[in-house]
Amino acid sequence: MKDSDNVVSIQGLQREQRESKRGASLPVPVAAVRDKARELFAEQAKLVFAKVDDSLFAMAEKAHGQEEQDGLFQALRLLRVERRKVVERFADNVARAFLVRESSDEANDLYSADSLSLVHNDDLEQLVAVDTMVANAKRDFAEPLAEISLRLNTLLSVKIYDKNNPIGPDAICDAFVEASRPLNLHIRARLTLLKKFEQIVMANLGTVYEQCNDLFVEHGVLPSLKQQRRVARQQQRSSARGPAPQAGQEPGQQPVGSAGMGATVTAAGYGLLPMNSGIAPMAAQDLLSHLGALQSHLPGSYSDGGIQLLNINSLLQERLVDVRQAAALTKVDSDIIKLVEMLFSFILEDRNLAEPIKTQLGRLQLPLLKVAIADKSFFSKGGHPARKLLNELADASTGWQAKDKYESDPLFKKVSEVVAQVLAEFDQDINIFSVLVESFREFIERERKRAQKLEQRIVDEADGRAKTQAARARVAAVMDALVAERELPPVVSEWLEKVWANMLFLSCIKEGTDSESWTRDVRTARDLVWSVHAPMPDGRKQLLGLLPALQERLKAGVEAVSLNSFDARRMFAGLKEVYRERFALAQRIVEERSRKAQEERDEVREQVRDEVREEVRVASHSAVVVDVEKVVELPQMEELEQVVAEVERKGQKAEAEELSESDPHWQQTFRLAQGSWFELKRGDEEQFRCRLAAVIKDIDQFIFVNRNGAKVAEFTRMELAQALRAAQLMPLDDGMLFERALQSVIGTVRKSRGEMH
């Protein structure tokens, strides 16, 4: 174990010992309430697990996928095994909460490490659910909870607030969340567990609070509070039936000097007040109404077109002062306001989008905040209509650039119209986002179809050029291999150049080098070369068997390449003459060999005559031998296939030699996805956005186009790797804007948590 671990362990042990001593010295009334609360909450927790068992079983049977069903059944088994331990931990946590510590303001700050856990992917829905049930409980049980706080304040040396009240909604929720945290539960199972906890425990806090207050009264702690509360309620009812609103006063607005929730609101007290000020938290509907008013009256500096992040708290403060009201925000609403501000801060700094587009998207901050306040699934539901709309607008605008008179650009006008429609028409019905998404998609589809026509023409032309170049290179490789070190009759060379090179080219273009037609045409070219270079007289019989089929294939080639009839007759005649000479050569060699045998048997002839005949024989034989020795063995079909394959790899090998195969930019070129957007820089001034439209594999070429489908750049793989290395070409993030913004916020939060811990 590390020394630091020892220090932490010793400090933890010392803290537990101090808390144990404090627990033992609690005032008798507090200790009695602690034991009573522990007992009541333990019984209620048992009911939670009894109810959640049935719910999870029903959910598992209706699960959409096997993975979800397995997760729910596993959670069901785990809860059955661990329920007793969780109940015990929960009861212990409730009792331990009576060792009250001072409340810290940092705990209420969204930017602190603990509060910012709201935006963690897995915990997001859980924490929103917890904050919601806490806010509801504080609203519903404010009076008995206030009595408990007052009584504890008279007995404890620590100041009691909502946050550190040992049986306040915050503490009870924290106690249960911590007790169930060790369980590895499917997120739906965890949310179901919390929902049952809310229905059985949190919804019945009033009963627990009444019993705890009665126990305090039995011990003589502020027994008159109940009577004071009854009088206060009567005064409130009387006030509610009291004088009509003063001139200029909105309905529901408190007049200057009137009392509300235990605090006197004077003219100086209008505006947004802290949670612990005694003012009742603003109801979600009231908050939405104020945000709606702000939405319809954006500040001039914002609506005039500048990019600006709204300070919602400041705007709410001004709004409440203007209407002469005072209110506080619930913890969850305050967190959501700050979270939306963080998200839009990312959006307004996103380099993927041009400044005018960011200005338009920034105007959606208030409407999307209203969505998040009204619908707590906004952050966790990837398919939420409002998120879809923001993502669609951003995705379509990724390659857009602000040119002169950009206000008249069709895309910019459409984005502006959509944003204006949201601001003008969205109140609380999120269906407007679905309607606008569909309308915007139809517009973008029409735009893309126009661009795709030009883009396809460009890609087809490039692809055609690439296939032509590749086919010519492969045909040349076959021809070079066939004629290498061989002297061919001129008419055969003409056949190869005028007819068979074109036949191979057509086969390669139409069907490729893996096709039967390509193989057949390569074999024909090889047979043609062999037919005029076959060893004689040994190959005479094989040649006689080959010529009829070869002649038919040559006729088919003449028709395929549309060779004119005059050249065809001449070339066939020339080829016929070559074969006549080849067979005549074979005959001469046969006769010469026969004559040689005869001469060897004729030993009785005169010596001089023998010498003359020997010279003739040797001379003739030498000529035939030279002719035969000139024959070089033709490559086999497998060798010709390897030659073609080598040509296909040649370009890549030549480029790869300039960069190491481990070079990250070279490797990156193999991972680029078609359709990805990039920022391309040319010189110090010129830079624009382009999309990878196609990769022409035959020549390893990358084609880039703009939003309209026009070609703006093309690179070989080597050129592309060098452009990426020099930051001349920089990929843009291709993820959905809202999700990237949320991930950025999460990353910031996690970094913050790491620094704080």
MIDRENSE-657816 format. One record per residue (C-alpha): residue in three letters; x, y, z. Coordinates in steps of 0.001 Angstrom, whole numbers, plus 500000, padded with zeros to 6 digits. Layout:
BEGIN
ALAXYZ ...
END
This chain:
BEGIN
MET500000500000500000 LYS501244503526499189 ASP502036506024501959 SER499314508306500599 ASP496819505465500987 ASN497866505081504622 VAL497367508784505227 VAL493899508692503673 SER492938505612505652 ILE494119507148508939 GLN492303510388508193 GLY489130508495507305 LEU489352506476510527 GLN489850509616512572 ARG486857511252510890 GLU484661508201511594 GLN485751508250515236 ARG484872511943515546 GLU481484511388513926 SER480821508408516168 LYS481462510571519219 ARG479192513280517837 GLY476473510696517146 ALA476702509436520690 SER476355512999522020 LEU473313514038519940 PRO470594515760521961 VAL467968513280523131 PRO465158514680520911 VAL467411514556517820 ALA468522510989518600 ALA464867509958519034 VAL463903511515515685 ARG466925509876514046 ASP465874506419515248 LYS462270507021514247 ALA463254508245510766 ARG465611505278510314 GLU462810502872511154 LEU460195504542508926 PHE462445504871505886 ALA463668501281506191 GLU460083500011506095 GLN459273502164503086 ALA462434500976501258 LYS461302497378501643 LEU458063498293499889 VAL460073499892497070 PHE461829496612496285 ALA458592494660496461 LYS457037496941493827 VAL460071497243491560 ASP460288493465491263 ASP456928493269489455 SER457696496256487223 LEU461060494916486050 PHE459612491504485245 ALA456897493099483090 MET459446495356481370 ALA461768492450480607 GLU458972490502478935 LYS458234493482476663 ALA461879494421475943 HIS462628495269472308 GLY465989493528472016 GLN467798490554473505 GLU470492492755475070 GLU467934494939476856 GLN465938491913478033 ASP469078490227479387 GLY470027493442481194 LEU466626493740482847 PHE466510490099483959 GLN470029490417485344 ALA468967493538487255 LEU465914491673488562 ARG468053488841489943 LEU470599491263491403 LEU467953493312493230 ARG466400490189494736 VAL469804489133496086 GLU470981492561497253 ARG467738494196498462 ARG468384493523502161 LYS471874495026501990 VAL470612498073500094 VAL467853498659502664 GLU470409498415505478 ARG472793500804503747 PHE469936503231503094 ALA468820503166506745 ASP472434503628507916 ASN472876506555505517 VAL469721508199506884 ALA470996507836510446 ARG474472509065509491 ALA472980512205507931 PHE472127513434511450 LEU475869514051511912 VAL475165517375510222 ARG477900519372508523 GLU477848522958507335 SER476203523391503902 SER478561524594501175 ASP477530527012498471 GLU479872525167496120 ALA477499522201496236 ASN474822524306494507 ASP477118525436491692 LEU476661523590488399 TYR480316524127487622 SER481485522259490712 ALA482614518672490246 ASP479686516970491981 SER476913519045490452 LEU478367518732486990 SER477910514987487093 LEU474484515919485704 VAL475911515767482215 HIS477587512363482411 ASN476164510067479761 ASP475129507151481992 ASP474027509260484968 LEU472199512006483099 GLU468650510626483291 GLN469169509403486840 LEU470337512765488145 VAL467612514682486340 ALA465074512290487900 VAL466611512804491357 ASP466655516589491038 THR463050516564489856 MET461767514470492776 VAL463755516591495238 ALA462286519795493813 ASN458748518354493937 ALA459165517219497554 LYS460506520606498653 ARG457498522248497047 ASP454918519815498428 PHE456254519518501993 ALA457735522962502526 GLU455834523689505767 PRO456547520544507832 LEU460127520568506526 ALA460541524177507626 GLU459321523181511132 ILE461899520379511331 SER464649522807510266 LEU463621525333512908 ARG463533522688515638 LEU466897521238514651 ASN468358524767514666 THR467402525118518303 LEU469132521821519195 LEU472247521701516995 SER475222524045516761 VAL475274523747512944 LYS473005526006510891 ILE470314523879509181 TYR469361524637505567 ASP467347522670503010 LYS470532521090501708 ASN471925519751504984 ASN468651518922506726 PRO469249515248507708 ILE465756514185506622 GLY465268516779503912 PRO464532515601500355 ASP468176516133499337 ALA469517513969502144 ILE466954511176501705 CYS467543510969497946 ASP471319511034498414 ALA471050508281501018 PHE469139506003498632 VAL471270506767495559 GLU474443506031497521 ALA472958502829498932 SER472102501541495440 ARG475202502882493677 PRO477268499640494045 LEU474643497736492049 ASN475580497264488399 LEU472109497848486942 HIS470833498393483408 ILE469925502090483084 ARG466210501317482593 ALA466236499191485737 ARG467948501949487725 LEU465430504544486548 THR462560502209487411 LEU464004501740490896 LEU464176505520491335 LYS460629505916490053 LYS459301503469492646 PHE461364505241495314 GLU459720508511494302 GLN456208507006494391 ILE456587505185497721 VAL459122507203499726 MET459344510739498370 ALA455616511131497772 ASN454955510158501409 LEU457553512347503093 GLY454751514417504590 THR453710511486506824 VAL457290510992508025 TYR457706514709508669 GLU454466514880510671 GLN455571511978512878 CYS459019513524513385 ASN457513516916514278 ASP455107515206516719 LEU458075513457518323 PHE459864516784518709 VAL456715518220520364 GLU456598515251522760 HIS460145516201523796 GLY459075519835524261 VAL460895521271521259 LEU459026524384519983 PRO455543522972520639 SER453882526252519549 LEU455077525978515928 LYS452022523979514871 GLN449683526708516163 GLN451783529386514431 ARG451571527450511165 ARG447765527263511447 VAL447553531043511956 ALA449889531632508993 ARG447691529531506717 GLN444601531462507776 GLN446397534745507039 GLN447427533460503609 ARG443855532479502744 SER442650535872503924 SER445341537603501888 ALA444351535588498813 ARG440811537026499091 GLY442188540474499871 PRO442467543710497866 ALA442630543694494086 PRO446031544120492410 GLN447405547630492413 ALA447596549636489231 GLY450304548268486921 GLN450510545042488879 GLU450238541730487008 PRO447922538944488268 GLY449698536778490829 GLN452260539504491531 GLN452845540430495161 PRO452409544073496085 VAL455313545905497622 GLY455734544918501245 SER453478541818501086 ALA454692538607502687 GLY455359535364500810 MET456736532028502046 GLY458169533484505202 ALA460067536364503539 THR459017539975503099 VAL459466541126499491 THR460189544823499227 ALA460946546858496110 ALA464615546124496637 GLY463858542411496731 TYR462482541981493215 GLY464342539701490823 LEU466000536313490925 LEU466871535374494505 PRO468985532507495939 MET467348529224496877 ASN468012529743500597 SER466396533192500609 GLY463044531816501744 ILE461302532544498434 ALA459370529630496950 PRO461032528019493918 MET459529529176490650 ALA457156526623489136 ALA458272525230485795 GLN455224526726484056 ASP456027530191485394 LEU459652529867484299 LEU458522528832480809 SER456226531866480635 HIS459081534234481497 LEU461400532532478985 GLY458660532849476353 ALA458461536576476994 LEU462241536854476637 GLN462093534797473422 SER459731537288471809 HIS461793540301472934 LEU465419539420472295 PRO467915542183473095 GLY468645544393470108 SER472367543575470018 TYR471502539907469650 SER468700540086467111 ASP470775542426464923 GLY472995539518463876 GLY476042539377466169 ILE477109536079467693 GLN476362536262471400 LEU475783533764474188 LEU472756534748476264 ASN473147535105480024 ILE469779533642480978 ASN470059534407484690 SER470763538055483930 LEU467822538245481512 LEU465520536590484069 GLN466688539041486708 GLU465764541984484466 ARG462465540375483534 LEU461406539775487154 VAL462368543317488166 ASP460360544723485249 VAL457219542826486313 ARG457896543512490029 GLN458251539871491083 ALA460717537896493158 ALA461431534207492659 ALA464073531545493073 LEU465042528762490641 THR464891525112491551 LYS468207523288491571 VAL467366521267488481 ASP466199524328486499 SER469309526252487479 ASP471483523328486365 ILE469668523043483041 ILE470070526762482334 LYS473816526528482893 LEU474103523312480913 VAL472337524836477897 GLU474655527842478142 MET477670525507478055 LEU476279523661475029 PHE475669526843473062 SER479072528162474062 PHE480523525160472237 ILE478216525648469244 LEU479177529310468843 GLU482874528354468823 ASP482533525383466434 ARG484963525801463526 ASN482805523584461303 LEU480277526379460813 ALA480567529780459184 GLU479943532806461387 PRO476550533781459871 ILE475240530225460386 LYS476458530204464005 THR474641533484464543 GLN471390531907463378 LEU471848528723465437 GLY472738530803468483 ARG469264532339468357 LEU467863528898469253 GLN469330529055472785 LEU466110530283474402 PRO463737527919472558 LEU465943524900473301 LEU466222525963476927 LYS462423525987477105 VAL462392522480475640 ALA464911521278478236 ILE462931522825481107 ALA459648521292479946 ASP461040517907478867 LYS463779516448481056 SER464488513712478459 PHE465906516375476125 PHE469513515664477117 SER469269511887477172 LYS466971511218474192 GLY469077511190471039 GLY466052511291468729 HIS464424514310470358 PRO462843516497467604 ALA464526519688468839 ARG467938518009468805 LYS467208516604465342 LEU466418520063463995 LEU469618521580465381 ASN471672518678463984 GLU470011518893460560 LEU470642522636460292 ALA474286522233461304 ASP474924519190459112 ALA473526520870456004 SER475611524001456707 THR478949522261457259 GLY480299523023453770 TRP478613526414453448 GLN480808529511453133 ALA479832533133453511 LYS480502534913450228 ASP479483538385449077 LYS475738538962449513 TYR475428535658451358 GLU472051536785452744 SER470491535831449406 ASP472061532357449387 PRO469251529730449327 LEU470660527670452212 PHE471289530660454460 LYS467813532006453721 LYS466253528631454562 VAL468175528288457852 SER467170531834458795 GLU463529531109457979 VAL463514527964460128 VAL465074529775463097 ALA462655532692462724 GLN459711530275462633 VAL460884528583465856 LEU461216531949467608 ALA457832533151466382 GLU455749529995466839 PHE457299527728469466 ASP455668527956472860 GLN455619524498474458 ASP454443522168471671 ILE457549520349470423 ASN455704519064467333 ILE456782522223465546 PHE460355520875465549 SER459267517651463802 VAL457384519632461147 LEU460366521914460541 VAL462775518957460354 GLU460726517352457589 SER460371520642455691 PHE464102521342455951 ARG465013517811454844 GLU462870518201451721 PHE464672521456450904 ILE468100519898451428 GLU467166516872449311 ARG466307519136446399 GLU469582521015446834 ARG471592517800447010 LYS469984516336443887 ARG471085519372441890 ALA474614519121443263 GLN474748515355442773 LYS474191515653439003 LEU477292517806438559 GLU479258515779441084 GLN478385512489439386 ARG479482513850436026 ILE482823514886437488 VAL483335511556439221 ASP482353509616436091 GLU484834511583433984 ALA487620511016436496 ASP486705507379436819 GLY486690506986433031 ARG490113508584432695 ALA491443506403435482 LYS490098503206433942 THR491506504183430560 GLN494960504845431990 ALA494894501653434019 ALA493706499562431045 ARG496410500947428734 ALA499073500241431348 ARG497903496639431773 VAL497705496015428032 ALA501185497474427559 ALA502505495194430298 VAL501105492107428557 MET502456493177425169 ASP505905493965426576 ALA506079490550428211 LEU505090488786424963 VAL507474490569422584 ALA510459490901424926 GLU513712489652423285 ARG511786488404420282 GLU512061489492416650 LEU508580489246415232 PRO507578489519411573 PRO506272493022410807 VAL502787491719410013 VAL502560490051413445 SER503604493279415155 GLU500881495029413147 TRP498303492452414302 LEU499295493027417934 GLU499243496826417701 LYS496174497402415507 VAL493942494584416607 TRP494923492728419700 ALA496040495621421871 ASN492616497154421240 MET490873493859421986 LEU492657493618425337 PHE491821497270426092 LEU488107496703425446 SER488042493561427592 CYS489814495340430448 ILE487476498360430316 LYS484249496393429989 GLU484833493349432167 GLY488152493772433982 THR491263491645434245 ASP489476488944436262 SER487031488176433445 GLU487001485199431059 SER487116487505428027 TRP490344489131429253 THR491945485731429839 ARG490805484500426405 ASP492199487575424635 VAL495524487389426480 ARG495779483703425479 THR495056484619421835 ALA497852487210421847 ARG500208484638423344 ASP499146482005420784 LEU499734484474417932 VAL503290485187419080 TRP503957481496419643 SER502617480597416209 VAL505369482590414474 HIS508068481633416958 ALA507371477930417539 PRO510434475661417226 MET510541473832413923 PRO509991471098412965 ASP509087469932416522 GLY506144472359416859 ARG504772471732413333 LYS502010469340414442 GLN500910471582417354 LEU500845474604415037 LEU498686472784412502 GLY496186472015415270 LEU496208475630416557 LEU495808477592413302 PRO492081476961412555 ALA490947478117416003 LEU493451480998415993 GLN492165482189412624 GLU488574482272413965 ARG489641484293417023 LEU491565486718414810 LYS488485487194412608 ALA486388487926415721 GLY488993490480416814 VAL488896492210413428 GLU485121492587413727 ALA485291493740417347 VAL487734496576416637 SER486082497413413292 LEU489277497032411263 ASN488695498045407632 SER488392495149405177 PHE491411496189403069 ASP493789496086406058 ALA492179492876407256 ARG492751491073403933 ARG496310492379403715 MET497160491353407269 PHE495610487911406899 ALA497574487457403649 GLY500775488553405352 LEU500169486165408202 LYS499471483350405715 GLU502827484034404060 VAL504589483855407435 TYR503039480475408152 ARG503995479238404627 GLU507593480189405305 ARG507489478533408713 PHE506254475243407236 ALA508820475502404398 LEU511544475952407012 ALA510289472873408773 GLN510435470924405496 ARG513985472052404775 ILE515154471038408218 VAL513533467597407827 GLU515153467118404434 GLU518520468286405723 ARG518374465832408595 SER517503463010406137 ARG520338464001403860 LYS522755463997406753 ALA521724460452407658 GLN522211459359404058 GLU525655460897403914 GLU526735459154407060 ARG525784455752405560 ASP527530456460402254 GLU531129455660403249 VAL532197454425399818 ARG531995457794398034 GLU534989459746397101 GLN536658461773399824 VAL536555465019397891 ARG532880464647397106 ASP532242463786400738 GLU534073466904401878 VAL532020469113399508 ARG528760467565400627 GLU529869467837404252 GLU530510471560403848 VAL527033472043402328 ARG525446470001405074 VAL527292471840407821 ALA526439475223406308 SER522725474354405986 HIS522570472781409414 SER524254475776411022 ALA521598478098409586 VAL518799475947410977 VAL520447475701414353 VAL520799479470414585 ASP517157479827413661 VAL516096477382416314 GLU518361478905418977 LYS516766482299418475 VAL513519480935419913 VAL512951482216423441 GLU510416480468425646 LEU507118482422425969 PRO505796483373429425 GLN503022481153430734 MET499536482564431443 GLU500244482664435196 GLU503298484834434538 LEU501224487231432413 GLU498658487533435226 GLN501463488401437657 VAL502733491061435235 VAL499282492694435182 ALA498964492537438978 GLU502374494141439329 VAL501238497053437156 GLU498229497569439453 ARG500510497804442478 LYS503174499885440787 GLY501654503295441484 GLN501087502596445167 LYS504595501200445611 ALA506177504200443942 GLU504305506562446249 ALA504750504481449369 GLU508519504614448951 GLU508365508372449610 LEU506678507873452992 SER507078505233455648 GLU504161502814455863 SER503929503728459558 ASP503542507436458801 PRO500257508461460496 HIS499219510756457641 TRP499823508033455056 GLN497747505633457162 GLN495056508284457599 THR494467508361453835 PHE493170504783454033 ARG490633505687456747 LEU489011508717455134 ALA485322508160454495 GLN483648509268451304 GLY481419512255452055 SER483681513655454809 TRP484184517424454914 PHE487566519185454958 GLU488962522669455150 LEU491442523251452292 LYS494030526038452414 ARG495780527369449328 GLY498295530018450177 ASP497924532446453060 GLU494632533951451935 GLU492544531365450107 GLN490771528674452085 PHE487493526911451499 ARG485536523821452452 CYS485261520717450328 ARG483914517187450524 LEU485575513922449538 ALA483337512884446643 ALA485153509787445410 VAL488306507696445588 ILE489326506485442121 LYS490953503176443027 ASP492436502409439598 ILE494862505313439903 ASP494534505976443673 GLN493131509463443146 PHE490953511472445566 ILE488333513859444144 PHE487038516789446270 VAL483960518918445468 ASN482174521903447029 ARG478538522066448232 ASN477345522604444655 GLY479122519478443370 ALA481864521314441446 LYS485381519854441616 VAL487766522003443658 ALA490740519665444139 GLU492178516255443374 PHE495077514474445031 THR497031511301444583 ARG497393509339447810 MET500888510708448329 GLU499761514281447671 LEU496884513803450082 ALA499141512465452846 GLN501491515421452384 ALA498563517880452433 LEU497308516349455691 ARG500804516513457203 ALA501214520174456245 ALA497717521019457593 GLN496852522216454107 LEU493866519885454309 MET492173519530457712 PRO489239517197458430 LEU486129518752459951 ASP484216516955462697 ASP481484514921461058 GLY479496514042464191 MET476107515563464958 LEU476468519040466436 PHE474370518570469581 GLU476093515298470448 ARG479552516833469875 ALA478597519779472057 LEU477359517468474809 GLN480517515351474605 SER482638518499474857 VAL480768519572477988 ILE481171516085479450 GLY484905516185478712 THR485205519565480412 VAL483317518266483419 ARG485420515135483743 LYS488568517192483522 SER487164519470486211 ARG486383516467488404 GLY489921515168487935 GLU491443518511488891 MET489236518898491955 HIS489898515382493205 
END
